[in-house]
Amino acid sequence: MLDAPVQIELPVVDFERSACIEIRTRRGRGLVTVIELLRPSNKSSGEGRDQYLANRAELLAGPVNFIEIDLSRGFPRMPLCEQIEGDYYVLVRSDEAGRRVGVWPMRLREPLSAIRVPLRWPHSPARLDLQELLHRVYDRTYYQDYIYEEEPRLPPDDAAWTRQFVPPRGP
């Protein structure tokens, strides 16, 4: 191999993988259900939001069950035909429901809901306890180290209420 006359370093590319949960059939690996947990890059204006909305539209138009979990108070919400009250929401669309979706609005001070994850016949929907899942993920992934960086400030009464759960940050 010949040595190049000039050696340079390439810039570091900030790459964010789009992670979702896919439930597939055992035979044929057909896509049954997609579960998306929204991140700031999905919600903030720009390429990340545009890509997410295009992917979302494709999933909602197809024969796939779709769940969208928005636990981020920052940035504009994803487009919905009606305004949903609450700090967070979960949207569940069964492929049999067409354009109709179930929405679980949630408040900061309330435990997250358990939802039904639609599957394909002859299987009944699976139960997903979002509060239990959040506790597990939070504890195992050290979310407390970075999750609150991009969230908007809470109203004073909610901020006081959260201090019992979130330790104060160091200097």
Secondary structure per residue as TSV (DSSP state, phi and psi in degrees):
chain	resnum	aa	ss	phi	psi
A	1	M	-	360.0	137.4
A	2	L	-	-84.5	143.6
A	3	D	-	-76.7	135.7
A	4	A	-	-70.5	145.6
A	5	P	S	-69.0	-22.0
A	6	V	-	-134.1	136.3
A	7	Q	-	-113.2	127.9
A	8	I	-	-133.3	164.9
A	9	E	-	-105.3	141.1
A	10	L	-	-82.6	150.1
A	11	P	-	-67.4	151.8
A	12	V	-	-74.4	129.6
A	13	V	-	-98.1	126.3
A	14	D	-	-81.7	104.1
A	15	F	-	-112.1	124.0
A	16	E	-	-111.3	117.4
A	17	R	-	-72.6	139.6
A	18	S	-	-90.6	105.3
A	19	A	-	-100.1	134.0
A	20	C	E	-143.4	169.0
A	21	I	E	-103.7	127.7
A	22	E	E	-114.1	130.3
A	23	I	E	-104.5	123.8
A	24	R	E	-122.5	158.4
A	25	T	-	-70.2	151.2
A	26	R	T	-67.9	-45.4
A	27	R	T	-93.2	126.2
A	28	G	T	85.9	-12.9
A	29	R	T	57.7	28.9
A	30	G	-	-66.2	142.5
A	31	L	E	-74.5	126.1
A	32	V	E	-107.2	-53.7
A	33	T	E	-140.3	139.7
A	34	V	E	-118.5	129.8
A	35	I	E	-114.6	118.3
A	36	E	E	-110.4	128.0
A	37	L	E	-103.9	112.8
A	38	L	-	-66.5	140.9
A	39	R	-	-117.6	164.9
A	40	P	H	-53.8	-35.8
A	41	S	H	-66.2	-26.4
A	42	N	H	-73.7	-32.0
A	43	K	H	-96.9	-27.9
A	44	S	S	-75.1	151.4
A	45	S	T	-66.0	147.9
A	46	G	T	127.3	-162.8
A	47	E	H	-62.2	-40.5
A	48	G	H	-61.3	-43.6
A	49	R	H	-66.8	-44.3
A	50	D	H	-59.4	-44.1
A	51	Q	H	-64.0	-43.3
A	52	Y	H	-63.3	-45.8
A	53	L	H	-62.3	-37.0
A	54	A	H	-65.8	-43.5
A	55	N	H	-64.9	-42.2
A	56	R	H	-60.6	-46.5
A	57	A	H	-60.6	-40.3
A	58	E	H	-64.4	-43.8
A	59	L	H	-65.9	-42.3
A	60	L	H	-68.3	-25.7
A	61	A	H	-85.3	-15.7
A	62	G	T	-98.0	-178.3
A	63	P	T	-87.5	50.0
A	64	V	-	-127.4	140.4
A	65	N	E	-73.7	145.3
A	66	F	E	-139.2	134.1
A	67	I	E	-128.3	130.2
A	68	E	E	-121.2	122.6
A	69	I	E	-113.4	118.4
A	70	D	E	-115.5	100.9
A	71	L	-	-109.3	18.8
A	72	S	-	-112.2	122.6
A	73	R	-	-80.5	-15.3
A	74	G	S	-82.5	157.1
A	75	F	S	70.0	160.4
A	76	P	-	-65.7	148.8
A	77	R	-	-69.7	162.9
A	78	M	-	-67.9	152.0
A	79	P	-	-62.5	130.7
A	80	L	-	-133.5	153.0
A	81	C	S	-70.6	-24.8
A	82	E	S	-127.7	149.7
A	83	Q	-	-73.2	131.6
A	84	I	-	-108.0	125.6
A	85	E	-	-81.1	143.2
A	86	G	S	134.1	164.9
A	87	D	S	-81.7	-31.5
A	88	Y	E	-137.7	169.5
A	89	Y	E	-155.9	159.9
A	90	V	E	-128.0	131.1
A	91	L	E	-111.4	132.5
A	92	V	E	-128.6	124.2
A	93	R	E	-122.4	122.7
A	94	S	-	-87.0	140.5
A	95	D	G	-59.5	-21.0
A	96	E	G	-82.0	-13.6
A	97	A	G	-89.2	-4.4
A	98	G	T	64.9	-125.4
A	99	R	T	-87.8	-4.3
A	100	R	-	-82.7	135.4
A	101	V	-	-131.0	153.4
A	102	G	E	-94.1	139.0
A	103	V	E	-127.9	130.9
A	104	W	E	-109.1	97.5
A	105	P	E	-74.9	143.5
A	106	M	E	-135.7	149.0
A	107	R	-	-105.5	153.3
A	108	L	T	-54.6	-42.3
A	109	R	T	-84.9	1.6
A	110	E	S	-108.5	148.3
A	111	P	-	-62.2	149.8
A	112	L	-	-66.5	152.5
A	113	S	-	-77.3	160.4
A	114	A	E	-93.1	141.6
A	115	I	E	-125.9	165.7
A	116	R	E	-100.0	128.8
A	117	V	E	-94.7	113.0
A	118	P	-	-68.2	138.6
A	119	L	-	-121.0	-164.9
A	120	R	-	-107.5	149.4
A	121	W	T	-54.8	138.0
A	122	P	T	-95.4	13.6
A	123	H	S	-84.4	137.7
A	124	S	-	-77.6	157.0
A	125	P	-	-58.0	147.7
A	126	A	E	-91.7	148.0
A	127	R	E	-92.3	130.7
A	128	L	E	-123.4	112.7
A	129	D	E	-86.9	101.4
A	130	L	H	-65.0	-35.8
A	131	Q	H	-65.2	-45.0
A	132	E	H	-63.3	-42.4
A	133	L	H	-62.9	-43.5
A	134	L	H	-60.2	-44.1
A	135	H	H	-60.4	-44.1
A	136	R	H	-62.8	-48.5
A	137	V	H	-64.7	-44.4
A	138	Y	H	-59.3	-46.8
A	139	D	H	-68.8	-37.4
A	140	R	H	-84.2	-19.5
A	141	T	H	-113.1	5.6
A	142	Y	T	58.1	39.6
A	143	Y	G	-55.2	-31.2
A	144	Q	G	-58.9	-18.4
A	145	D	G	-76.9	-19.8
A	146	Y	T	-148.6	-9.9
A	147	I	G	-65.2	-30.7
A	148	Y	G	-88.7	0.3
A	149	E	G	-63.0	-36.3
A	150	E	S	-105.8	-2.0
A	151	E	S	-75.2	143.4
A	152	P	-	-69.1	157.2
A	153	R	-	-61.6	145.8
A	154	L	-	-84.7	154.8
A	155	P	-	-58.5	151.5
A	156	P	H	-52.9	-41.2
A	157	D	H	-68.0	-37.6
A	158	D	H	-70.6	-37.3
A	159	A	H	-62.0	-42.5
A	160	A	H	-63.5	-41.6
A	161	W	H	-63.1	-39.1
A	162	T	H	-72.2	-21.1
A	163	R	T	-60.4	-23.1
A	164	Q	T	-71.6	-17.1
A	165	F	T	-108.3	-30.9
A	166	V	S	-111.7	117.7
A	167	P	-	-66.7	151.8
A	168	P	-	-65.1	149.4
A	169	R	-	-76.7	151.5
A	170	G	-	-72.8	179.5
A	171	P	-	-62.3	360.0
